[in-house]
Amino acid sequence: MIGPLKKGETILAVWQPDFIWADPNYLANEIRERVGKSNFIDAHVSSLVVENNRAVGVKTEEGDYYSDSVVAATGYNWNWLSESLRPPIEPIQGEMIVVQSDSDWSEIPCLSTPGGSIVPMDKGRIWIGVSSRKGDVSREPRFEDVAKIAENANLWCPALADARVVSVAAGVRPGSADGLPFFGKTSLEGLLMVAGSGRAGIIQMPVAGEIISKSLLGVQDEHMLDLSPKRFTDIEY
């Protein structure tokens, strides 16, 4: 969450996809640098603040923060929202591998394959992922799934064969019932959502940024209807 978000103030976050590799740590550091450390709020959100049938802010362990609009993007755990507001999200665990290469991969684009993705990061590191196992939140890597994504990466990118394994981990991602993410406005005024990207994760964020920014500005986007959080008619907001 980025501040200041005291009542009566508004914050605008801008996604600028002008880089080749996608390292979440790099993105977090970029955000901090752009908004200033004094305006970056790192706090656990406990609930949504609703006034006059409109989302106007969030309650956190550091106090209440307010904005003209709230963009909810909190992975697979949506317990801070009331049950009627939660999207139909299911946890999907996936293994990932980070390897180190002596070659410069900074100019090589991300590679998305049917069996996973290969994402060049900084300092010769390459992120390899990711498997997909519904309902598992253990965060414990399984050898079989690690082997599968390693085999897939080696098939599509043989140059990785000499890379050194830096780490192997498992993360939990938010998935949706129809395999499509939820980007855009909900039926509660002032509440927007970025959820359900599954293993695509950060790769879909440029699309999410476009939809969210256009939604806030009242501009139509060709993907809004297909990815709308309101597309499941049995979910009442």
Buried (B, 14 or more C-beta within 10 A) or exposed (E): BBBBBEEEEEBEEEBEEEEBBBBEEEBEEEBBEEBEEEEBBEBEBEBBBBEEEBBBBBBBEEEBBBBBBBBBBBBBEBEBBEEEBBBBBBBBBBBBBBBEBEEEBEEBEBBEEEBBBBBBBEEBBBBBBBBBBEEBEEEEBBEEBBEBBBEBBBEBBEEBEEBEEEEBBBBBBBBBEEEBBBBBBBEBBBBBBBBBBBBBBBBBBEBBBBBBBBBBEEEEBEBBEEBBBBBBEEBEB
